[in-house]
Amino acid sequence: MTIYALSSGPGISGVAVIRVSGKDAAKVIKKLTGSNRLPSPRVASLKKLNKNGQKNLIDEGVIIWFPAPNSYTGEDLAEFHVHGSRAVINAMHSAISKIRNCRLAEPGEFTKKAFQNGKINLLKAESIADLISAETEIQRKQALKIMSGESSDKFNLWRKKLLKILSHIEAKIDFPDEDLPKNIIKEI
């Protein structure tokens, strides 16, 4: 199933970004532009966007095409940068919804697909959610620290130390009569 959603914030703005991800993302581009040619990958292309190939113009906007696996989700992905009025966004959503196998994405579903397709790990997925919802400078910095992997290194070091401590405890419990090193208690 191909999913789509407004990726930029809700409300009126100069530009709105509508993201489409899935095996039919290329079909969505072709239908809305009325062309059988896809834009060059990762190059912004100005195109007229019509209601499913008809002459009814929705808007003129920028399309960025990210073929799989080189996209955020790991699937074929298209971004439509259009004017951010409610009317344009609604018309885009309506046109995409009429294309077979396309449905509105659930909140966080693009990131979920990125995780499922091995593009990001769970820690990064959670840090993206934290960054999106950050309201303070401290929250923003913490989310970026986790996203960059800086915190992962610390967590992995703690995990390694805890596993070593656990192995010493298990050795002491499982082999109390054995001749274990004297410093094993200190290690714990």
Secondary structure, 3 states (H helix, E strand, C coil): CEEEEECCCCCCEEEEEEEEECCCHHHHHHHHHCCCCCCCECCCEEEEEECCCCCCEEEEEEEEEECCCCCCCCCCEEEEEEEECHHHHHHHHHHHHCCCCEEECCCCHHHHHHHHCCCCCHHHHHHHHHHHHCCCHHHHHHHHHHHCCHHHHHHHHHHHHHHHHHHHHHHHHHCCCCCCCCCHHHHC
